Amino acid sequence: MIRAHAVAARSSNSVVVAVKVSVERNPGTEIRVVAAAIFHHGQLFLAQRPAGSSQGGLWEIPGGKVEAGETDQQALQRELTEELAIDVVVGDYIAESVTDYGDKVVRLVAYRAECDANAIEQIALHSHQASAWVSVAGALTYPLCPADIPLLEALLA
């Protein structure tokens, strides 16, 4: 938002106008998002966001927004059921990142998540266009959502 404030003063033969212009950026609303690092045989599950969506075509650790009244764990369980049709047990906290996209600020919190081998075989992509099982180092070679990069780096540390 741009704001201008003018002050006029008159002296004997002239008018002096001082204008103060300030640019105020309305900070984006912070959104809490959770992500599940799912491993199978040492490989991490990545999902590609659909073209035409926010961050379309980029790869991510799957998860989603935490709704009002939900814990991080409840949100992950709900999101992975909706997006991948799997039930998970949410494990240890990994790391979090805060990324300002201009219109919103995303606080992305990652946890390890486990599901049984049969569930892994049954993953269905309801909200993504592709998936891959990769090493964590290999994941960093994919075009990733910016908020996911620090989480992958934390997994390598």
PyMOL commands that set and color helices and strands:
alter all, ss='L'
color gray80, all
select helices_A, chain A and resi 72-84+117-121+136-139+146-156
alter helices_A, ss='H'
color red, helices_A
select strands_A, chain A and resi 2-10+15-23+29-40+43-48+59-60+63-65+89-100+104-114+130-134
alter strands_A, ss='S'
color yellow, strands_A
deselect
rebuild
show_as cartoon
